[in-house]
């Protein structure tokens, strides 16, 4: 059984491409992902599972590390919530994206770092402890910063309630993480055994989310694929390049530079998709950038991790 989970973890980028292919050929096979069951939003539930698994891997030491590496944390978090949103807005403007795609792209930029960054950092021989701390901190402060920054960037185009978004992030992100932390505190040995399975579980859930969104927006993706894919690729590589540049300019060591670059480029795209669907229901294509970014960041990240490990 453990081998199966390790296989899923190792070949996640292939599995997510397969899920996307199936959703494009048979879009109805994943339509349940975006539905409700007894009043429960399935998409939000799936995302909460990912964040819960993240919580079970966290300990107090991960937050204490913030004080051990104040410069790296400050630089990483600042870049996360300043550079990524500005990249998104600049690209949306440069490519004249419509309101829906602009909202989706901005949300990709304003959400916290994704949990997959920790795995890619490990594969790239970066500073895993720093990566975990950056992901944890950016996630914990996201209920405040994500709605505020999103409001500042798109309020002139689209009206939305940042308080409702704040509540959504608390429900989807913070509560599951706290529950995971509690479980880890009460049953540390159990959670330690779970670590061999959690990355694969998170990977499967992310595949389902991406497949659901891609299937629901099949026509929109096929008709606007060239532009939005170019934008997504540019957003990713600009973030990675600026992460390297900023880390170098502030005098970080090689491992920390790699970590900040990966952390900046890897976003919680599942959360951006969920927020787009929940708070911008009239803009169905707003979920597309998050889904496509999830596919691309995991595919490109797996390749870059190999490059970093071999040549940096």
N, C-alpha and C positions, 0 to 999 in steps of 0.2 A: 504493500500500500504506500509506504513512504517513497518508494521509487517512482510511483505514478505522480505523486505530488511534486517531487523534485524534477520530473520530466516537464510537468506543466510550468513550473517556475523557470526552468532553463530555456524552454522554447516558447515563452509567452508571446513574443512578437510574431511567431508563426501562427500560433493559435488565434491571436486577435485578428490577423489578416484573414484567416479561414472563416472566422465569425463574421467579419465584414462581407466577405464574398458570399456567404450563405444568405446574409440579410439583404444583399442586393438582388440575389436570384429569387429568394423566397422571403420577401419582406414581412409577411404576416406571421412568420415563425417566431419572431421576437416582439410582436406588437404588445404582448402582455407586460413587457418591461415598463411601458409608459402608461399602463392602466392603473386603476384603483381596485382594491379588493377589500370589501367591507369598510370602505372609507379610508383605507390605508394606501398612501401613494407608494407603489412598488419601487419606483426609481429612487425615491428618498430612502426607502427601507434598505435597498441594496447598498446605497452609498453609506448608510449608517453602519452596515456590517463591516465595510472596509475600514471605517474610522474606529470601530470597536476593536477590530483586530490590531490596529495601530496602537490603541490604548493599552492592550495587553502586553505589548512589547516595551512599553515605557516604564521608567522608574524615576524616582526623585533625582537620581544622579544626572539624568539627561537634562534636567532643568538647572541643576547646580553647575553643570558645565558652562552655562551661560556666563557665569561669573569668572570661570577659569579662562575663557577665551572671549573677553568682552569686545576686542577689536573685530575679530572675525564674525562674531554674532551681529554686532552693530552694522558692519558693512553688508553682510548677507541679507539681513532683514530690510535695511534701507534700500538696497538694490531690488529686493523682491517687491516692495510696495511703491517704488518710485519708477525704476527703469522699466519693469515689465508692463505696467499700465500705459506708460508713455509710448513704448514701442507699439503696443496694440493700437492706440489712438492714432499714431503717426501713420501706420500701415493702412488703417481703415480710411484715413483721409487721402493718402497717396494713391490708393487704388479705387477711390470713390465707391466704397462698399455701401449697400443700402442699409437702412436702419436696423433690420434684423441681424444681418451679419456683423454690423458694427457693434451692436450690443453683445453678441456672442463672443466676438474677438476681445472686446474690452473686459468681459467677465473672465475670459481665460487669463488675461493679464492681471486682474485684481484679486483672484483667489490665491490662497496660500500654496506653498510648495507641495508637490505630490509625494506620496509615500514611496513610490518606485525609485525616487532619487537615492534613497538609502541603499537599495540593492545595486543600482548602477555605480554609485560611489564605491561600494565594496569591490565590484568587478573591475573598476578602473584604478584600484589601489589608492583611493583618496582617503580622506580623514572621515571614517564612518561615524565616530562620536560627534564630530562637528555637524555632519549631515543630519543625524538624528535630532540634535539640538535645534538646528535651524528649522527643520520640518515641524518639530513640536512647538517651537515658539511662534513661528508664522501662522500655524494653525490655531493656536490658542487666542491670538490677538485678531484673527480674521473676522470675528463677529462685529468688531468695531471698524477696522480699516477697510474691509471689502465693500460694505455699503457706502461708506463716506467717499471713498475714492471713485467708486462707480457713479455716485451721484454727481461728483464734481466733473467727471468726464463726459457724461451723456445726458445730464439733466436738460441741456438746451435742445436735445432731440426727442427724448422720450421721458414721459413722466412715470415715476414709480415711487413706492414708499420705502425709504431706507430702513425704517423701523421694522417693517414686515420682513425685510431681508435679514436684518439683525436677528430676529426671532427664529427665522428659518435656519440660519447657520448655528444658532445655539442648539436647536432641536436635532439637526442633521449631523453636526460635527462635535460640539462640545460635550453634550450629554453622553453620546456613545464612547467618546474618549475617556470621560470620567468613569463610566461603568467599567471600561477596560482596565483603567488604572486601579480601580478598587479590586477587581478580580485578581490582578497581578499582585497586589499588596496582600490580599487574603490567602491566595493560593499560588505562591510563586513557583513552586515545583511543577504544578499542573501547567501553568503558562509557559514555563521553560520547555516542557515537552511539546506544547502546541507550536512552538517556533518553527518546527520542521514542516508544518502544514500551512501556516498562516499566509506566507507569500503566495502559494498556489491558490488558496481560497480567494484572496484579494484579486489575483490575476483573473480568475474565472468570473468573479463579479464584475470587474471592469470590462471584460469581454462582453458580458451580457448587456451592460449599460450602453457600450459603444454600438453593439449590434442592433439594439432596440432603437437608438436614435438614428442610426444610418438607415435602417429599414423604413422608419416612419418618414424620413426625408429623402427617400431614394431619388425621386424625380428632381428635387431641388439640387441635390448633390451632383447628379449627372448633367444638369443643365448649366451649373455654375462651377463645376469642379475645377477647371483650369485656374481661374483667378483665385479662388479660396484656398486651393492647395498650395499655390505659389506663395500666398500671404502666410499661411501656416508654416511653411518651410522657412521663410524669411524670419518670421517671428522667433522660431526656435533657434536658428543659427545666429541671429543678432543677439539674442539673450546669452547664448553660450559664449560668443566672442566678447561681448561686453563684460561678462563675468570673469573671463580670463584677464581682460585688460584692467578691470578695477582691482582684482586680487593682486596683480603684479604691481600696479601703481602704489598701493598702500603697503607694499613690502611683505606680503604673505609668503609662506613657504610653498613649494610645489604641490604638496598634498592638499593644502588648504585652498590654493588657487583652483585646482581641479574640482574640489568639493563645491566651492561657491559657484563656479560656472555651471556645474550640473544642477545644483539646487535652484539656480536662477532659471534655467531652461525647463526644468520639470515642474509642471503645474498640476494642481488637483483639478484636472479637466472634468472629472466626474461631477465635482461640486459645481463647476461653472455650467455644466449641462443641466443639472438639477435646478439651479437658481434661474437659469434662462426659461426653463419650462414652467416653473412655479410663479415667477414674478413678471414674465412677459408672454403670457399665453397667446396673445394675439399675433405674436411674431414667431411663428413656428420654426423658421429657419435660424432663429437665435441659438438653437441647440446644436446646429451643425458644426461651428468652429470647435466647440469643446470635444465633440466626438472625433473629428478629424485630427485634432491636436493630440488626443490620447493615442491614436494609432501611430502617428508620426513620431511622437517623442519616445515611445517604447521601441519602435523599429530603429530609428536613428541612434537612440541611446545605447542600445545593445551593440551596435557597430562601433560607435565612438568609444565605448568602454574598452573594447578590444584594442583599438588604436592607442588610447591613452596608456593602457597596461603595457603595450609592446614598445612604444616609441617615446613616452614622456617620463 
